[in-house]
């Protein structure tokens, strides 16, 4: 059974996460989200739900303007074979959301821990990050470190990875938390 946005907000409130809630028209793409969110301050993210050849799943959370080379990223994250995008059915089954509503908050629905999470080291934990809370008509804004703490509470500790083109080309291994 998937969580509802209301249940997630209640849990975030119980964990005393300091966030701002913004409502907007439904968005699916990064471009639509940028337009709908307008001048909302903070870092906007894009979320890539990926699977490797053996079926291992990853949620890669990157800055919205980052180009991600999936071929180069796969060996850095230890994927077995190339990455491909997970289907809408797999997304619904494992993260309980539809395309366009994906964010690291969807990991609340991965009770089995089958989805690993990687964060772009270009995301500064000391800055505000904007995420969908299981619905593409809502955005939550909070400090990145609060979202990293939520991941730990959900038992999905993130791997920080350098996603810039030079780092991927040089086959840099995952890095630690850039904020500390």
C-alpha positions as CSV (number, residue, x, y, z in Angstrom):
1,X,0.0,0.0,0.0
2,X,1.5,3.3,-1.1
3,X,1.6,6.4,1.2
4,X,-0.5,9.4,0.3
5,X,1.0,12.9,0.2
6,X,-1.0,13.7,3.3
7,X,0.5,10.8,5.2
8,X,3.9,11.8,4.1
9,X,3.4,15.4,5.3
10,X,2.2,14.1,8.6
11,X,5.3,12.0,9.0
12,X,7.6,14.9,8.0
13,X,5.8,17.0,10.6
14,X,6.3,14.3,13.2
15,X,10.0,14.3,12.3
16,X,10.0,18.1,12.7
17,X,11.2,18.7,9.1
18,X,11.1,22.4,8.4
19,X,9.6,22.7,4.9
20,X,7.4,25.0,2.9
21,X,4.6,23.6,0.8
22,X,3.8,25.0,-2.6
23,X,0.9,24.0,-4.8
24,X,1.0,24.2,-8.6
25,X,-0.5,22.7,-11.7
26,X,0.6,19.1,-12.6
27,X,4.1,18.8,-14.0
28,X,5.9,15.9,-15.6
29,X,9.1,17.3,-17.1
30,X,11.8,19.4,-15.6
31,X,10.9,22.1,-18.0
32,X,7.2,22.1,-16.9
33,X,8.3,22.1,-13.3
34,X,10.6,25.1,-13.9
35,X,7.7,27.0,-15.5
36,X,5.1,26.1,-12.9
37,X,7.4,26.8,-9.9
38,X,8.4,30.2,-11.3
39,X,10.6,32.1,-8.9
40,X,10.5,29.4,-6.1
41,X,14.0,29.7,-4.6
42,X,16.3,26.8,-4.1
43,X,17.7,23.9,-6.1
44,X,15.3,22.1,-8.3
45,X,16.0,18.4,-8.9
46,X,15.5,15.8,-11.5
47,X,15.0,12.2,-10.5
48,X,16.1,9.2,-12.6
49,X,14.6,5.9,-11.8
50,X,17.1,3.4,-13.2
51,X,17.6,-0.4,-13.4
52,X,20.7,-2.3,-14.4
53,X,20.8,-5.5,-16.5
54,X,20.2,-7.7,-13.5
55,X,17.2,-5.7,-12.2
56,X,19.0,-3.7,-9.4
57,X,17.2,-0.4,-9.1
58,X,18.6,3.1,-8.4
59,X,17.1,6.5,-7.8
60,X,19.6,9.1,-9.0
61,X,18.7,12.6,-7.7
62,X,20.5,15.4,-9.6
63,X,20.4,19.1,-10.1
64,X,17.7,19.9,-12.7
65,X,20.2,21.3,-15.1
66,X,22.7,18.4,-14.9
67,X,23.2,16.1,-17.9
68,X,23.8,12.6,-16.7
69,X,25.7,10.1,-18.8
70,X,24.1,6.8,-17.8
71,X,26.7,4.7,-19.6
72,X,29.5,6.3,-17.6
73,X,27.5,6.4,-14.4
74,X,26.6,2.7,-14.3
75,X,30.1,1.4,-13.4
76,X,30.7,4.1,-10.9
77,X,27.6,3.0,-9.0
78,X,28.6,-0.7,-9.4
79,X,25.7,-1.5,-11.7
80,X,25.8,-4.8,-13.5
81,X,25.6,-3.9,-17.1
82,X,24.1,-0.7,-18.5
83,X,21.5,1.4,-16.9
84,X,18.0,1.8,-18.5
85,X,15.0,3.7,-17.3
86,X,12.6,1.8,-15.1
87,X,9.1,1.3,-16.5
88,X,6.1,3.1,-15.1
89,X,4.8,-0.2,-13.8
90,X,8.1,-0.9,-11.9
91,X,8.1,2.7,-10.6
92,X,4.6,2.3,-9.3
93,X,5.4,-1.1,-7.8
94,X,8.6,0.0,-6.0
95,X,8.1,3.7,-5.3
96,X,4.3,4.0,-5.4
97,X,4.3,7.0,-7.7
98,X,3.7,7.8,-11.4
99,X,6.2,9.4,-13.8
100,X,6.5,13.1,-12.9
101,X,5.9,12.6,-9.2
102,X,9.3,10.9,-8.5
103,X,11.6,12.3,-5.8
104,X,13.7,10.9,-3.0
105,X,10.5,11.2,-0.8
106,X,9.0,8.3,-2.8
107,X,11.5,6.0,-1.0
108,X,8.9,6.1,1.8
109,X,7.2,3.4,-0.3
110,X,10.2,1.2,-0.6
111,X,9.9,-0.7,2.6
112,X,11.8,-3.6,1.2
113,X,14.9,-1.4,0.5
114,X,15.2,-2.6,-3.1
115,X,16.0,0.9,-4.5
116,X,19.4,2.4,-3.9
117,X,19.8,6.2,-3.9
118,X,22.6,8.3,-5.3
119,X,22.7,12.1,-4.9
120,X,24.5,14.5,-7.2
121,X,27.4,16.1,-5.3
122,X,26.4,19.3,-7.1
123,X,23.5,19.4,-4.6
124,X,24.6,21.5,-1.6
125,X,23.1,20.2,1.7
126,X,23.2,23.7,3.0
127,X,20.9,25.0,0.3
128,X,17.2,24.6,-0.2
129,X,16.1,21.6,-2.4
130,X,12.6,21.5,-4.0
131,X,11.0,18.0,-4.1
132,X,7.6,16.5,-5.0
133,X,5.9,14.8,-2.0
134,X,4.5,11.9,-4.0
135,X,2.4,14.1,-6.2
136,X,3.3,16.3,-9.1
137,X,1.0,19.1,-8.0
138,X,2.9,19.8,-4.9
139,X,6.5,20.9,-4.1
140,X,8.2,20.9,-0.7
141,X,11.2,23.2,-0.1
142,X,13.6,22.4,2.7
143,X,17.3,22.5,3.4
144,X,19.1,19.6,1.6
145,X,20.5,18.3,4.9
146,X,16.9,17.8,6.1
147,X,16.2,15.7,3.1
148,X,19.4,13.7,3.7
149,X,18.2,13.1,7.2
150,X,14.8,11.9,5.9
151,X,16.7,9.4,3.7
152,X,18.5,8.1,6.7
153,X,15.2,7.8,8.7
154,X,13.8,5.8,5.7
155,X,16.9,3.5,5.9
156,X,18.0,4.6,2.5
157,X,21.4,6.2,3.2
158,X,22.5,8.0,0.0
159,X,25.7,7.6,-2.0
160,X,27.1,11.0,-3.1
161,X,28.5,10.9,-6.6
162,X,30.2,13.4,-8.8
163,X,28.0,13.7,-11.9
164,X,29.8,16.4,-13.7
165,X,31.2,15.4,-17.2
166,X,34.8,15.4,-16.2
167,X,34.3,13.3,-13.1
168,X,32.3,10.7,-15.1
169,X,34.9,10.6,-17.9
170,X,37.7,10.1,-15.3
171,X,35.8,7.2,-13.7
172,X,35.8,8.9,-10.3
173,X,34.4,6.7,-7.5
174,X,31.5,7.9,-5.4
175,X,32.4,10.7,-3.1
176,X,31.4,11.4,0.5
177,X,28.9,14.0,1.6
178,X,30.1,17.3,0.2
179,X,28.6,19.1,3.1
180,X,30.7,17.5,5.8
